[in-house]
């Protein structure tokens, strides 16, 4: 029972932290024409070894393809990304940085470095690694379908992507 309560507490803290991070990033990046949502898309693009289509970016973020498509269209309109030919799929265009977009993303990362430093004050590397490992393990269990949405009695597996109804934990 104590473990269940602890996991529930972690979930609540993750939701609260996520909301605070999103709001903080929105404020810090507004003058760059970026939001936390846009930054997440650009972050996946920057970390990918090869250019990705919208659907793959959405899978990485655990968002719907439509939500990421909307963001990609906005980013294209603002000259941050462009769509390129995908040799593996005629209709699923690749999302590519423009020079302006890569520069804006670089500025955003630099701007967020002091925030990361402040958030890490008084924490050890081992504490941060342990917290990351716990959160990753919980996420992987959800993505693998180990957690079922029993509160609704559907028995559906919660998939890694495009879950319209987030699981109640």
Chimera marker file (.cmm) of the C-alpha trace (Angstrom):
<marker_set name="trace">
<marker id="1" x="0.000" y="0.000" z="0.000" r="1" g="1" b="0" radius="0.5"/>
<marker id="2" x="2.842" y="2.406" z="0.829" r="1" g="1" b="0" radius="0.5"/>
<marker id="3" x="4.414" y="1.780" z="-2.584" r="1" g="1" b="0" radius="0.5"/>
<marker id="4" x="1.105" y="2.502" z="-4.345" r="1" g="1" b="0" radius="0.5"/>
<marker id="5" x="0.754" y="5.790" z="-2.450" r="1" g="1" b="0" radius="0.5"/>
<marker id="6" x="4.373" y="6.665" z="-3.284" r="1" g="1" b="0" radius="0.5"/>
<marker id="7" x="3.821" y="6.023" z="-6.992" r="1" g="1" b="0" radius="0.5"/>
<marker id="8" x="0.662" y="8.115" z="-6.836" r="1" g="1" b="0" radius="0.5"/>
<marker id="9" x="2.661" y="10.917" z="-5.182" r="1" g="1" b="0" radius="0.5"/>
<marker id="10" x="5.292" y="10.718" z="-7.932" r="1" g="1" b="0" radius="0.5"/>
<marker id="11" x="2.559" y="11.003" z="-10.555" r="1" g="1" b="0" radius="0.5"/>
<marker id="12" x="1.106" y="14.085" z="-8.892" r="1" g="1" b="0" radius="0.5"/>
<marker id="13" x="4.537" y="15.706" z="-8.656" r="1" g="1" b="0" radius="0.5"/>
<marker id="14" x="5.262" y="14.906" z="-12.321" r="1" g="1" b="0" radius="0.5"/>
<marker id="15" x="2.019" y="16.600" z="-13.375" r="1" g="1" b="0" radius="0.5"/>
<marker id="16" x="2.795" y="19.651" z="-11.256" r="1" g="1" b="0" radius="0.5"/>
<marker id="17" x="6.391" y="19.828" z="-12.434" r="1" g="1" b="0" radius="0.5"/>
<marker id="18" x="5.375" y="19.410" z="-16.060" r="1" g="1" b="0" radius="0.5"/>
<marker id="19" x="2.908" y="22.286" z="-15.806" r="1" g="1" b="0" radius="0.5"/>
<marker id="20" x="5.481" y="24.563" z="-14.139" r="1" g="1" b="0" radius="0.5"/>
<marker id="21" x="8.168" y="23.682" z="-16.700" r="1" g="1" b="0" radius="0.5"/>
<marker id="22" x="5.812" y="24.321" z="-19.606" r="1" g="1" b="0" radius="0.5"/>
<marker id="23" x="4.769" y="27.712" z="-18.221" r="1" g="1" b="0" radius="0.5"/>
<marker id="24" x="8.372" y="28.693" z="-17.462" r="1" g="1" b="0" radius="0.5"/>
<marker id="25" x="9.608" y="27.699" z="-20.915" r="1" g="1" b="0" radius="0.5"/>
<marker id="26" x="6.722" y="29.538" z="-22.565" r="1" g="1" b="0" radius="0.5"/>
<marker id="27" x="7.743" y="32.754" z="-20.779" r="1" g="1" b="0" radius="0.5"/>
<marker id="28" x="11.490" y="32.332" z="-21.373" r="1" g="1" b="0" radius="0.5"/>
<marker id="29" x="11.126" y="31.531" z="-25.074" r="1" g="1" b="0" radius="0.5"/>
<marker id="30" x="8.264" y="33.794" z="-26.145" r="1" g="1" b="0" radius="0.5"/>
<marker id="31" x="10.488" y="36.435" z="-27.767" r="1" g="1" b="0" radius="0.5"/>
<marker id="32" x="12.105" y="33.703" z="-29.904" r="1" g="1" b="0" radius="0.5"/>
<marker id="33" x="8.689" y="32.786" z="-31.315" r="1" g="1" b="0" radius="0.5"/>
<marker id="34" x="8.881" y="29.433" z="-29.545" r="1" g="1" b="0" radius="0.5"/>
<marker id="35" x="6.673" y="27.777" z="-26.966" r="1" g="1" b="0" radius="0.5"/>
<marker id="36" x="7.295" y="24.735" z="-24.815" r="1" g="1" b="0" radius="0.5"/>
<marker id="37" x="5.270" y="22.650" z="-27.281" r="1" g="1" b="0" radius="0.5"/>
<marker id="38" x="7.296" y="23.888" z="-30.243" r="1" g="1" b="0" radius="0.5"/>
<marker id="39" x="10.521" y="23.363" z="-28.310" r="1" g="1" b="0" radius="0.5"/>
<marker id="40" x="9.588" y="19.731" z="-27.646" r="1" g="1" b="0" radius="0.5"/>
<marker id="41" x="9.139" y="19.108" z="-31.385" r="1" g="1" b="0" radius="0.5"/>
<marker id="42" x="12.437" y="20.829" z="-32.172" r="1" g="1" b="0" radius="0.5"/>
<marker id="43" x="14.167" y="18.878" z="-29.400" r="1" g="1" b="0" radius="0.5"/>
<marker id="44" x="13.121" y="15.557" z="-30.927" r="1" g="1" b="0" radius="0.5"/>
<marker id="45" x="14.310" y="16.780" z="-34.320" r="1" g="1" b="0" radius="0.5"/>
<marker id="46" x="17.655" y="17.900" z="-32.906" r="1" g="1" b="0" radius="0.5"/>
<marker id="47" x="18.278" y="14.615" z="-31.120" r="1" g="1" b="0" radius="0.5"/>
<marker id="48" x="17.279" y="12.371" z="-34.026" r="1" g="1" b="0" radius="0.5"/>
<marker id="49" x="20.082" y="10.743" z="-35.970" r="1" g="1" b="0" radius="0.5"/>
<marker id="50" x="18.163" y="11.162" z="-39.211" r="1" g="1" b="0" radius="0.5"/>
<marker id="51" x="15.293" y="13.495" z="-40.189" r="1" g="1" b="0" radius="0.5"/>
<marker id="52" x="11.885" y="12.244" z="-39.052" r="1" g="1" b="0" radius="0.5"/>
<marker id="53" x="8.326" y="12.584" z="-40.351" r="1" g="1" b="0" radius="0.5"/>
<marker id="54" x="5.622" y="14.085" z="-38.153" r="1" g="1" b="0" radius="0.5"/>
<marker id="55" x="4.306" y="10.647" z="-37.124" r="1" g="1" b="0" radius="0.5"/>
<marker id="56" x="7.689" y="9.592" z="-35.713" r="1" g="1" b="0" radius="0.5"/>
<marker id="57" x="8.100" y="12.866" z="-33.829" r="1" g="1" b="0" radius="0.5"/>
<marker id="58" x="4.611" y="12.353" z="-32.391" r="1" g="1" b="0" radius="0.5"/>
<marker id="59" x="5.515" y="8.811" z="-31.259" r="1" g="1" b="0" radius="0.5"/>
<marker id="60" x="8.633" y="10.124" z="-29.518" r="1" g="1" b="0" radius="0.5"/>
<marker id="61" x="6.605" y="12.732" z="-27.658" r="1" g="1" b="0" radius="0.5"/>
<marker id="62" x="3.603" y="10.502" z="-26.952" r="1" g="1" b="0" radius="0.5"/>
<marker id="63" x="1.331" y="12.972" z="-28.737" r="1" g="1" b="0" radius="0.5"/>
<marker id="64" x="-1.162" y="12.570" z="-31.550" r="1" g="1" b="0" radius="0.5"/>
<marker id="65" x="0.088" y="12.934" z="-35.084" r="1" g="1" b="0" radius="0.5"/>
<marker id="66" x="-2.485" y="15.682" z="-35.623" r="1" g="1" b="0" radius="0.5"/>
<marker id="67" x="-1.174" y="17.760" z="-32.717" r="1" g="1" b="0" radius="0.5"/>
<marker id="68" x="2.404" y="17.521" z="-33.966" r="1" g="1" b="0" radius="0.5"/>
<marker id="69" x="1.277" y="18.222" z="-37.548" r="1" g="1" b="0" radius="0.5"/>
<marker id="70" x="-0.368" y="21.434" z="-36.346" r="1" g="1" b="0" radius="0.5"/>
<marker id="71" x="2.836" y="22.478" z="-34.555" r="1" g="1" b="0" radius="0.5"/>
<marker id="72" x="4.982" y="21.559" z="-37.576" r="1" g="1" b="0" radius="0.5"/>
<marker id="73" x="2.707" y="23.606" z="-39.854" r="1" g="1" b="0" radius="0.5"/>
<marker id="74" x="3.039" y="26.605" z="-37.516" r="1" g="1" b="0" radius="0.5"/>
<marker id="75" x="6.808" y="26.164" z="-37.376" r="1" g="1" b="0" radius="0.5"/>
<marker id="76" x="6.941" y="25.993" z="-41.174" r="1" g="1" b="0" radius="0.5"/>
<marker id="77" x="4.797" y="29.130" z="-41.457" r="1" g="1" b="0" radius="0.5"/>
<marker id="78" x="7.259" y="30.910" z="-39.141" r="1" g="1" b="0" radius="0.5"/>
<marker id="79" x="10.305" y="29.741" z="-41.110" r="1" g="1" b="0" radius="0.5"/>
<marker id="80" x="11.640" y="27.445" z="-38.383" r="1" g="1" b="0" radius="0.5"/>
<marker id="81" x="11.204" y="24.162" z="-40.264" r="1" g="1" b="0" radius="0.5"/>
<marker id="82" x="10.521" y="23.035" z="-43.777" r="1" g="1" b="0" radius="0.5"/>
<marker id="83" x="9.094" y="19.820" z="-45.163" r="1" g="1" b="0" radius="0.5"/>
<marker id="84" x="11.289" y="17.617" z="-47.314" r="1" g="1" b="0" radius="0.5"/>
<marker id="85" x="10.917" y="14.541" z="-49.462" r="1" g="1" b="0" radius="0.5"/>
<marker id="86" x="10.873" y="11.268" z="-47.557" r="1" g="1" b="0" radius="0.5"/>
<marker id="87" x="12.521" y="8.524" z="-49.637" r="1" g="1" b="0" radius="0.5"/>
<marker id="88" x="10.707" y="5.877" z="-47.545" r="1" g="1" b="0" radius="0.5"/>
<marker id="89" x="7.191" y="7.306" z="-47.853" r="1" g="1" b="0" radius="0.5"/>
<marker id="90" x="5.788" y="9.520" z="-50.574" r="1" g="1" b="0" radius="0.5"/>
<marker id="91" x="3.160" y="11.276" z="-48.455" r="1" g="1" b="0" radius="0.5"/>
<marker id="92" x="4.888" y="11.460" z="-45.036" r="1" g="1" b="0" radius="0.5"/>
<marker id="93" x="7.210" y="14.411" z="-45.544" r="1" g="1" b="0" radius="0.5"/>
<marker id="94" x="10.290" y="14.803" z="-43.366" r="1" g="1" b="0" radius="0.5"/>
<marker id="95" x="10.405" y="17.747" z="-40.960" r="1" g="1" b="0" radius="0.5"/>
<marker id="96" x="13.707" y="19.586" z="-41.414" r="1" g="1" b="0" radius="0.5"/>
<marker id="97" x="15.286" y="22.563" z="-39.680" r="1" g="1" b="0" radius="0.5"/>
<marker id="98" x="15.780" y="25.740" z="-41.656" r="1" g="1" b="0" radius="0.5"/>
<marker id="99" x="18.938" y="27.724" z="-40.894" r="1" g="1" b="0" radius="0.5"/>
<marker id="100" x="16.754" y="30.197" z="-38.993" r="1" g="1" b="0" radius="0.5"/>
<marker id="101" x="15.136" y="27.335" z="-37.074" r="1" g="1" b="0" radius="0.5"/>
<marker id="102" x="18.418" y="25.748" z="-36.084" r="1" g="1" b="0" radius="0.5"/>
<marker id="103" x="19.640" y="29.143" z="-34.878" r="1" g="1" b="0" radius="0.5"/>
<marker id="104" x="16.453" y="29.765" z="-32.850" r="1" g="1" b="0" radius="0.5"/>
<marker id="105" x="16.649" y="26.290" z="-31.332" r="1" g="1" b="0" radius="0.5"/>
<marker id="106" x="20.278" y="26.935" z="-30.361" r="1" g="1" b="0" radius="0.5"/>
<marker id="107" x="19.310" y="30.224" z="-28.705" r="1" g="1" b="0" radius="0.5"/>
<marker id="108" x="16.503" y="28.459" z="-26.834" r="1" g="1" b="0" radius="0.5"/>
<marker id="109" x="18.835" y="25.768" z="-25.510" r="1" g="1" b="0" radius="0.5"/>
<marker id="110" x="21.331" y="28.415" z="-24.363" r="1" g="1" b="0" radius="0.5"/>
<marker id="111" x="18.586" y="30.401" z="-22.698" r="1" g="1" b="0" radius="0.5"/>
<marker id="112" x="17.378" y="27.354" z="-20.760" r="1" g="1" b="0" radius="0.5"/>
<marker id="113" x="20.838" y="26.342" z="-19.480" r="1" g="1" b="0" radius="0.5"/>
<marker id="114" x="20.737" y="28.750" z="-16.488" r="1" g="1" b="0" radius="0.5"/>
<marker id="115" x="17.306" y="27.381" z="-15.581" r="1" g="1" b="0" radius="0.5"/>
<marker id="116" x="18.678" y="23.833" z="-15.588" r="1" g="1" b="0" radius="0.5"/>
<marker id="117" x="21.588" y="24.941" z="-13.428" r="1" g="1" b="0" radius="0.5"/>
<marker id="118" x="19.246" y="26.585" z="-10.905" r="1" g="1" b="0" radius="0.5"/>
<marker id="119" x="16.969" y="23.561" z="-10.807" r="1" g="1" b="0" radius="0.5"/>
<marker id="120" x="19.958" y="21.340" z="-10.125" r="1" g="1" b="0" radius="0.5"/>
<marker id="121" x="21.265" y="23.322" z="-7.162" r="1" g="1" b="0" radius="0.5"/>
<marker id="122" x="21.806" y="21.149" z="-4.081" r="1" g="1" b="0" radius="0.5"/>
<marker id="123" x="21.157" y="17.948" z="-6.057" r="1" g="1" b="0" radius="0.5"/>
<marker id="124" x="23.824" y="15.357" z="-6.698" r="1" g="1" b="0" radius="0.5"/>
<marker id="125" x="24.373" y="13.689" z="-10.041" r="1" g="1" b="0" radius="0.5"/>
<marker id="126" x="23.392" y="10.361" z="-8.461" r="1" g="1" b="0" radius="0.5"/>
<marker id="127" x="20.083" y="11.834" z="-7.217" r="1" g="1" b="0" radius="0.5"/>
<marker id="128" x="19.241" y="13.150" z="-10.663" r="1" g="1" b="0" radius="0.5"/>
<marker id="129" x="20.208" y="9.851" z="-12.305" r="1" g="1" b="0" radius="0.5"/>
<marker id="130" x="18.116" y="7.881" z="-9.791" r="1" g="1" b="0" radius="0.5"/>
<marker id="131" x="15.081" y="10.112" z="-10.331" r="1" g="1" b="0" radius="0.5"/>
<marker id="132" x="15.476" y="9.801" z="-14.091" r="1" g="1" b="0" radius="0.5"/>
<marker id="133" x="15.723" y="6.010" z="-13.850" r="1" g="1" b="0" radius="0.5"/>
<marker id="134" x="12.552" y="5.762" z="-11.741" r="1" g="1" b="0" radius="0.5"/>
<marker id="135" x="10.555" y="7.995" z="-14.080" r="1" g="1" b="0" radius="0.5"/>
<marker id="136" x="11.846" y="6.141" z="-17.145" r="1" g="1" b="0" radius="0.5"/>
<marker id="137" x="10.904" y="2.756" z="-15.614" r="1" g="1" b="0" radius="0.5"/>
<marker id="138" x="7.362" y="3.952" z="-14.924" r="1" g="1" b="0" radius="0.5"/>
<marker id="139" x="7.053" y="5.394" z="-18.447" r="1" g="1" b="0" radius="0.5"/>
<marker id="140" x="8.319" y="2.166" z="-20.006" r="1" g="1" b="0" radius="0.5"/>
<marker id="141" x="5.750" y="0.123" z="-18.074" r="1" g="1" b="0" radius="0.5"/>
<marker id="142" x="2.985" y="2.334" z="-19.409" r="1" g="1" b="0" radius="0.5"/>
<marker id="143" x="4.359" y="2.226" z="-22.964" r="1" g="1" b="0" radius="0.5"/>
<marker id="144" x="4.697" y="-1.553" z="-22.930" r="1" g="1" b="0" radius="0.5"/>
<marker id="145" x="1.097" y="-1.916" z="-21.870" r="1" g="1" b="0" radius="0.5"/>
<marker id="146" x="1.933" y="-3.380" z="-18.457" r="1" g="1" b="0" radius="0.5"/>
<marker id="147" x="-0.527" y="-0.917" z="-16.958" r="1" g="1" b="0" radius="0.5"/>
<marker id="148" x="-4.179" y="-1.351" z="-17.833" r="1" g="1" b="0" radius="0.5"/>
<marker id="149" x="-6.919" y="1.171" z="-17.558" r="1" g="1" b="0" radius="0.5"/>
<marker id="150" x="-8.965" y="-0.854" z="-15.068" r="1" g="1" b="0" radius="0.5"/>
<marker id="151" x="-10.831" y="2.163" z="-13.735" r="1" g="1" b="0" radius="0.5"/>
<marker id="152" x="-12.936" y="2.117" z="-16.893" r="1" g="1" b="0" radius="0.5"/>
<marker id="153" x="-13.080" y="-1.670" z="-17.001" r="1" g="1" b="0" radius="0.5"/>
<marker id="154" x="-12.129" y="-1.731" z="-20.659" r="1" g="1" b="0" radius="0.5"/>
<marker id="155" x="-9.003" y="-3.839" z="-20.314" r="1" g="1" b="0" radius="0.5"/>
<marker id="156" x="-7.463" y="-1.864" z="-23.188" r="1" g="1" b="0" radius="0.5"/>
<marker id="157" x="-3.738" y="-1.658" z="-23.277" r="1" g="1" b="0" radius="0.5"/>
<marker id="158" x="-2.437" y="1.858" z="-22.943" r="1" g="1" b="0" radius="0.5"/>
<marker id="159" x="-0.310" y="2.373" z="-26.007" r="1" g="1" b="0" radius="0.5"/>
<marker id="160" x="2.893" y="4.353" z="-26.278" r="1" g="1" b="0" radius="0.5"/>
<marker id="161" x="1.333" y="6.768" z="-28.701" r="1" g="1" b="0" radius="0.5"/>
<marker id="162" x="-1.896" y="8.493" z="-29.476" r="1" g="1" b="0" radius="0.5"/>
<marker id="163" x="-3.641" y="7.535" z="-26.238" r="1" g="1" b="0" radius="0.5"/>
<marker id="164" x="-6.605" y="9.902" z="-26.305" r="1" g="1" b="0" radius="0.5"/>
<marker id="165" x="-7.485" y="9.186" z="-22.695" r="1" g="1" b="0" radius="0.5"/>
<marker id="166" x="-4.388" y="9.311" z="-20.496" r="1" g="1" b="0" radius="0.5"/>
<marker id="167" x="-4.213" y="6.568" z="-17.889" r="1" g="1" b="0" radius="0.5"/>
<marker id="168" x="-5.373" y="7.321" z="-14.374" r="1" g="1" b="0" radius="0.5"/>
<marker id="169" x="-2.592" y="6.265" z="-12.076" r="1" g="1" b="0" radius="0.5"/>
<link id1="1" id2="2" r="1" g="1" b="0" radius="0.2"/>
<link id1="2" id2="3" r="1" g="1" b="0" radius="0.2"/>
<link id1="3" id2="4" r="1" g="1" b="0" radius="0.2"/>
<link id1="4" id2="5" r="1" g="1" b="0" radius="0.2"/>
<link id1="5" id2="6" r="1" g="1" b="0" radius="0.2"/>
<link id1="6" id2="7" r="1" g="1" b="0" radius="0.2"/>
<link id1="7" id2="8" r="1" g="1" b="0" radius="0.2"/>
<link id1="8" id2="9" r="1" g="1" b="0" radius="0.2"/>
<link id1="9" id2="10" r="1" g="1" b="0" radius="0.2"/>
<link id1="10" id2="11" r="1" g="1" b="0" radius="0.2"/>
<link id1="11" id2="12" r="1" g="1" b="0" radius="0.2"/>
<link id1="12" id2="13" r="1" g="1" b="0" radius="0.2"/>
<link id1="13" id2="14" r="1" g="1" b="0" radius="0.2"/>
<link id1="14" id2="15" r="1" g="1" b="0" radius="0.2"/>
<link id1="15" id2="16" r="1" g="1" b="0" radius="0.2"/>
<link id1="16" id2="17" r="1" g="1" b="0" radius="0.2"/>
<link id1="17" id2="18" r="1" g="1" b="0" radius="0.2"/>
<link id1="18" id2="19" r="1" g="1" b="0" radius="0.2"/>
<link id1="19" id2="20" r="1" g="1" b="0" radius="0.2"/>
<link id1="20" id2="21" r="1" g="1" b="0" radius="0.2"/>
<link id1="21" id2="22" r="1" g="1" b="0" radius="0.2"/>
<link id1="22" id2="23" r="1" g="1" b="0" radius="0.2"/>
<link id1="23" id2="24" r="1" g="1" b="0" radius="0.2"/>
<link id1="24" id2="25" r="1" g="1" b="0" radius="0.2"/>
<link id1="25" id2="26" r="1" g="1" b="0" radius="0.2"/>
<link id1="26" id2="27" r="1" g="1" b="0" radius="0.2"/>
<link id1="27" id2="28" r="1" g="1" b="0" radius="0.2"/>
<link id1="28" id2="29" r="1" g="1" b="0" radius="0.2"/>
<link id1="29" id2="30" r="1" g="1" b="0" radius="0.2"/>
<link id1="30" id2="31" r="1" g="1" b="0" radius="0.2"/>
<link id1="31" id2="32" r="1" g="1" b="0" radius="0.2"/>
<link id1="32" id2="33" r="1" g="1" b="0" radius="0.2"/>
<link id1="33" id2="34" r="1" g="1" b="0" radius="0.2"/>
<link id1="34" id2="35" r="1" g="1" b="0" radius="0.2"/>
<link id1="35" id2="36" r="1" g="1" b="0" radius="0.2"/>
<link id1="36" id2="37" r="1" g="1" b="0" radius="0.2"/>
<link id1="37" id2="38" r="1" g="1" b="0" radius="0.2"/>
<link id1="38" id2="39" r="1" g="1" b="0" radius="0.2"/>
<link id1="39" id2="40" r="1" g="1" b="0" radius="0.2"/>
<link id1="40" id2="41" r="1" g="1" b="0" radius="0.2"/>
<link id1="41" id2="42" r="1" g="1" b="0" radius="0.2"/>
<link id1="42" id2="43" r="1" g="1" b="0" radius="0.2"/>
<link id1="43" id2="44" r="1" g="1" b="0" radius="0.2"/>
<link id1="44" id2="45" r="1" g="1" b="0" radius="0.2"/>
<link id1="45" id2="46" r="1" g="1" b="0" radius="0.2"/>
<link id1="46" id2="47" r="1" g="1" b="0" radius="0.2"/>
<link id1="47" id2="48" r="1" g="1" b="0" radius="0.2"/>
<link id1="48" id2="49" r="1" g="1" b="0" radius="0.2"/>
<link id1="49" id2="50" r="1" g="1" b="0" radius="0.2"/>
<link id1="50" id2="51" r="1" g="1" b="0" radius="0.2"/>
<link id1="51" id2="52" r="1" g="1" b="0" radius="0.2"/>
<link id1="52" id2="53" r="1" g="1" b="0" radius="0.2"/>
<link id1="53" id2="54" r="1" g="1" b="0" radius="0.2"/>
<link id1="54" id2="55" r="1" g="1" b="0" radius="0.2"/>
<link id1="55" id2="56" r="1" g="1" b="0" radius="0.2"/>
<link id1="56" id2="57" r="1" g="1" b="0" radius="0.2"/>
<link id1="57" id2="58" r="1" g="1" b="0" radius="0.2"/>
<link id1="58" id2="59" r="1" g="1" b="0" radius="0.2"/>
<link id1="59" id2="60" r="1" g="1" b="0" radius="0.2"/>
<link id1="60" id2="61" r="1" g="1" b="0" radius="0.2"/>
<link id1="61" id2="62" r="1" g="1" b="0" radius="0.2"/>
<link id1="62" id2="63" r="1" g="1" b="0" radius="0.2"/>
<link id1="63" id2="64" r="1" g="1" b="0" radius="0.2"/>
<link id1="64" id2="65" r="1" g="1" b="0" radius="0.2"/>
<link id1="65" id2="66" r="1" g="1" b="0" radius="0.2"/>
<link id1="66" id2="67" r="1" g="1" b="0" radius="0.2"/>
<link id1="67" id2="68" r="1" g="1" b="0" radius="0.2"/>
<link id1="68" id2="69" r="1" g="1" b="0" radius="0.2"/>
<link id1="69" id2="70" r="1" g="1" b="0" radius="0.2"/>
<link id1="70" id2="71" r="1" g="1" b="0" radius="0.2"/>
<link id1="71" id2="72" r="1" g="1" b="0" radius="0.2"/>
<link id1="72" id2="73" r="1" g="1" b="0" radius="0.2"/>
<link id1="73" id2="74" r="1" g="1" b="0" radius="0.2"/>
<link id1="74" id2="75" r="1" g="1" b="0" radius="0.2"/>
<link id1="75" id2="76" r="1" g="1" b="0" radius="0.2"/>
<link id1="76" id2="77" r="1" g="1" b="0" radius="0.2"/>
<link id1="77" id2="78" r="1" g="1" b="0" radius="0.2"/>
<link id1="78" id2="79" r="1" g="1" b="0" radius="0.2"/>
<link id1="79" id2="80" r="1" g="1" b="0" radius="0.2"/>
<link id1="80" id2="81" r="1" g="1" b="0" radius="0.2"/>
<link id1="81" id2="82" r="1" g="1" b="0" radius="0.2"/>
<link id1="82" id2="83" r="1" g="1" b="0" radius="0.2"/>
<link id1="83" id2="84" r="1" g="1" b="0" radius="0.2"/>
<link id1="84" id2="85" r="1" g="1" b="0" radius="0.2"/>
<link id1="85" id2="86" r="1" g="1" b="0" radius="0.2"/>
<link id1="86" id2="87" r="1" g="1" b="0" radius="0.2"/>
<link id1="87" id2="88" r="1" g="1" b="0" radius="0.2"/>
<link id1="88" id2="89" r="1" g="1" b="0" radius="0.2"/>
<link id1="89" id2="90" r="1" g="1" b="0" radius="0.2"/>
<link id1="90" id2="91" r="1" g="1" b="0" radius="0.2"/>
<link id1="91" id2="92" r="1" g="1" b="0" radius="0.2"/>
<link id1="92" id2="93" r="1" g="1" b="0" radius="0.2"/>
<link id1="93" id2="94" r="1" g="1" b="0" radius="0.2"/>
<link id1="94" id2="95" r="1" g="1" b="0" radius="0.2"/>
<link id1="95" id2="96" r="1" g="1" b="0" radius="0.2"/>
<link id1="96" id2="97" r="1" g="1" b="0" radius="0.2"/>
<link id1="97" id2="98" r="1" g="1" b="0" radius="0.2"/>
<link id1="98" id2="99" r="1" g="1" b="0" radius="0.2"/>
<link id1="99" id2="100" r="1" g="1" b="0" radius="0.2"/>
<link id1="100" id2="101" r="1" g="1" b="0" radius="0.2"/>
<link id1="101" id2="102" r="1" g="1" b="0" radius="0.2"/>
<link id1="102" id2="103" r="1" g="1" b="0" radius="0.2"/>
<link id1="103" id2="104" r="1" g="1" b="0" radius="0.2"/>
<link id1="104" id2="105" r="1" g="1" b="0" radius="0.2"/>
<link id1="105" id2="106" r="1" g="1" b="0" radius="0.2"/>
<link id1="106" id2="107" r="1" g="1" b="0" radius="0.2"/>
<link id1="107" id2="108" r="1" g="1" b="0" radius="0.2"/>
<link id1="108" id2="109" r="1" g="1" b="0" radius="0.2"/>
<link id1="109" id2="110" r="1" g="1" b="0" radius="0.2"/>
<link id1="110" id2="111" r="1" g="1" b="0" radius="0.2"/>
<link id1="111" id2="112" r="1" g="1" b="0" radius="0.2"/>
<link id1="112" id2="113" r="1" g="1" b="0" radius="0.2"/>
<link id1="113" id2="114" r="1" g="1" b="0" radius="0.2"/>
<link id1="114" id2="115" r="1" g="1" b="0" radius="0.2"/>
<link id1="115" id2="116" r="1" g="1" b="0" radius="0.2"/>
<link id1="116" id2="117" r="1" g="1" b="0" radius="0.2"/>
<link id1="117" id2="118" r="1" g="1" b="0" radius="0.2"/>
<link id1="118" id2="119" r="1" g="1" b="0" radius="0.2"/>
<link id1="119" id2="120" r="1" g="1" b="0" radius="0.2"/>
<link id1="120" id2="121" r="1" g="1" b="0" radius="0.2"/>
<link id1="121" id2="122" r="1" g="1" b="0" radius="0.2"/>
<link id1="122" id2="123" r="1" g="1" b="0" radius="0.2"/>
<link id1="123" id2="124" r="1" g="1" b="0" radius="0.2"/>
<link id1="124" id2="125" r="1" g="1" b="0" radius="0.2"/>
<link id1="125" id2="126" r="1" g="1" b="0" radius="0.2"/>
<link id1="126" id2="127" r="1" g="1" b="0" radius="0.2"/>
<link id1="127" id2="128" r="1" g="1" b="0" radius="0.2"/>
<link id1="128" id2="129" r="1" g="1" b="0" radius="0.2"/>
<link id1="129" id2="130" r="1" g="1" b="0" radius="0.2"/>
<link id1="130" id2="131" r="1" g="1" b="0" radius="0.2"/>
<link id1="131" id2="132" r="1" g="1" b="0" radius="0.2"/>
<link id1="132" id2="133" r="1" g="1" b="0" radius="0.2"/>
<link id1="133" id2="134" r="1" g="1" b="0" radius="0.2"/>
<link id1="134" id2="135" r="1" g="1" b="0" radius="0.2"/>
<link id1="135" id2="136" r="1" g="1" b="0" radius="0.2"/>
<link id1="136" id2="137" r="1" g="1" b="0" radius="0.2"/>
<link id1="137" id2="138" r="1" g="1" b="0" radius="0.2"/>
<link id1="138" id2="139" r="1" g="1" b="0" radius="0.2"/>
<link id1="139" id2="140" r="1" g="1" b="0" radius="0.2"/>
<link id1="140" id2="141" r="1" g="1" b="0" radius="0.2"/>
<link id1="141" id2="142" r="1" g="1" b="0" radius="0.2"/>
<link id1="142" id2="143" r="1" g="1" b="0" radius="0.2"/>
<link id1="143" id2="144" r="1" g="1" b="0" radius="0.2"/>
<link id1="144" id2="145" r="1" g="1" b="0" radius="0.2"/>
<link id1="145" id2="146" r="1" g="1" b="0" radius="0.2"/>
<link id1="146" id2="147" r="1" g="1" b="0" radius="0.2"/>
<link id1="147" id2="148" r="1" g="1" b="0" radius="0.2"/>
<link id1="148" id2="149" r="1" g="1" b="0" radius="0.2"/>
<link id1="149" id2="150" r="1" g="1" b="0" radius="0.2"/>
<link id1="150" id2="151" r="1" g="1" b="0" radius="0.2"/>
<link id1="151" id2="152" r="1" g="1" b="0" radius="0.2"/>
<link id1="152" id2="153" r="1" g="1" b="0" radius="0.2"/>
<link id1="153" id2="154" r="1" g="1" b="0" radius="0.2"/>
<link id1="154" id2="155" r="1" g="1" b="0" radius="0.2"/>
<link id1="155" id2="156" r="1" g="1" b="0" radius="0.2"/>
<link id1="156" id2="157" r="1" g="1" b="0" radius="0.2"/>
<link id1="157" id2="158" r="1" g="1" b="0" radius="0.2"/>
<link id1="158" id2="159" r="1" g="1" b="0" radius="0.2"/>
<link id1="159" id2="160" r="1" g="1" b="0" radius="0.2"/>
<link id1="160" id2="161" r="1" g="1" b="0" radius="0.2"/>
<link id1="161" id2="162" r="1" g="1" b="0" radius="0.2"/>
<link id1="162" id2="163" r="1" g="1" b="0" radius="0.2"/>
<link id1="163" id2="164" r="1" g="1" b="0" radius="0.2"/>
<link id1="164" id2="165" r="1" g="1" b="0" radius="0.2"/>
<link id1="165" id2="166" r="1" g="1" b="0" radius="0.2"/>
<link id1="166" id2="167" r="1" g="1" b="0" radius="0.2"/>
<link id1="167" id2="168" r="1" g="1" b="0" radius="0.2"/>
<link id1="168" id2="169" r="1" g="1" b="0" radius="0.2"/>
</marker_set>
